[in-house]
């Protein structure tokens, strides 16, 4: 009987010293060197790796000088061997498992052309007005005035983004 009483503590020790699962998100960007925040915590500069505990959706932000900032999310999906039930076996097997999730972001250079910016803003305003008119027509509400589309060549080129000082 003495021999059997020693078995449960020994078994617990063996199981505690066996394998575990390491969960890692690898984040890359094109071009590299962007600062990364995952769930509002700075993770470093791309390429970088972030360890996580739970699978799911994470908020991600990237920023690099000369490029548009990126704000969005990334999904960390669990592999088959880490599903509930299967994970019991993967935690007990005397091996180390690594679950790697890879996210890649392509950064867009900042556009400094003021005329193009004004043209995109006008196109967006016209598109939003058209959608509002369609929505109002579907609901049966009053009329919504839609601005006429302007000729892209007629877009004035501003001298500066800052307003001119009055004398």
N, C-alpha and C positions, 0 to 999 in steps of 0.2 A: 504494500500500500504506500510506503514511503516513496517508492520510485514513481508512482502515478501522481503524487502531489507536487513533484518537482516539474512535471511536464507542462502544465498551463503557464507558469511564469517564464519558462524557457521558450515556449511557443510564442508568447507575447513579445519577448525580447527579439526573437528571430523575425517576427512580422514587423516590428517597429524598425528594425535595421534594414529591411528590404527596400525595394524600389519605390520610386515616387515619380510624379509627373511634373515636369517643368513646362510652363506655358510662356511663350515668347512671341511678341509682335515685332517683326522686322519692317522698318519704315525707310523707304528710299524716295528720292525725288530726282527729277531731271530739270534743271541742273542740281547737283548735290550741294550741300552746305546750308540748306534752309533750317531755320530754328523750328523745332517741333514742340507742340503742347498736346498732351493727351489728357482729357478730362481736366483741363485748366492747370495741369502740372507740367513744367518744362521737362522734356525728355532728352534734349540735346540737339545736335545738328545731324542732318541726314548725311550718310546712312547711319541709323541708330537702331538699337534694340531695346524694347521695353518689356519687362516681365509683368504678367497679370495673373490674377487669381480666378476670376469668373469669366465665362464666355458671355458674349452679348455684343451690344453696340457701344462704341466709345466715340466721344467727341474728339475731333482732331483739328488742329490749326497749324498751318505752316506759313512762315514769313521769311522773305529774303529780299534784300535791297535790290531795287530795279525790277522786281516782279510783283504781280498782283498777289495779294494774300489769299490763302486758301482756307476756307472754314467749312467743315462738313463732318462726316462721321465715317467710321470703319467698322465692319462687322468681324467679330472673332467667333467663327463657328467651330464647334467641337468635332474632333475626329470620331470615327465609329468606336474606336477602342476606349474613348473617354465618356461615352454615354452612361447614363445612370444604369447601374447593374454591371455593365462591362468594366466600369472604372474600379469596381471592387477587386476584380482580378488583376487589372493593371497596377493597382496600388500594392498588391501582395506579391506579385512576381518579382523575384530578386534582380530587377533591371531598372535602369533609368530611362524613362520615356520623355521625349521632348515634343510638345505640340507647337509647331511654328506656323504663324499666320503672317502673310506678306502683304503689305500695302505699298503701292507705288503711286506717286502724285507727279503730274507734269505741270510745272509752273509756267505761267504765261507772262511774257515781258510786259512791263508797264508801257502803255501807249501815251506818249506825250504830245501827240498831234491835237491841238485845240480845236481845229476845224472838224476833224473826225469825231471828236467828243461831242461837239454841238450837234452834228448830224445824227449821231447815235441817240442822243437825248431826244431830239425831235421825232425820230422814228419810233422810239419807245413811247413817247407821249401820244402819238397818233395811233399806235397799236393799242394802247390802253383805252383811248377814247372809243375806238371801234369795238373793243370788247365790252365796254360799259354800255354802248348803244345796243349791242346784241343782247346783253343781259336785261336791259330795260325793256326791249321789245318782247323778250320771252316772258317777263313778269307782267307786262301790260302797263307799266308805269309811264310817266310822262316822257317827253322827248329829251334826248341827250344830244348836244351839239357835237358833231365830229369835225375836227379841223381838216382842212384840205391838205393833201400831201404836197410838200414843196419839192421843187427841183433841186437835187443834190448840188448842182453847180452854183445855185443861188445862195448857198450857205455863206454868210459873211465870216471872214476870218478875224477873230478878235485879236486886238493888239496885245492883250494881257488878260489873265484870269482875274487879277486884282482890279477893282474899280479905280478909275482915274480920280486923282485928288482934285477937288474943286478949288478955284482960286479965291 
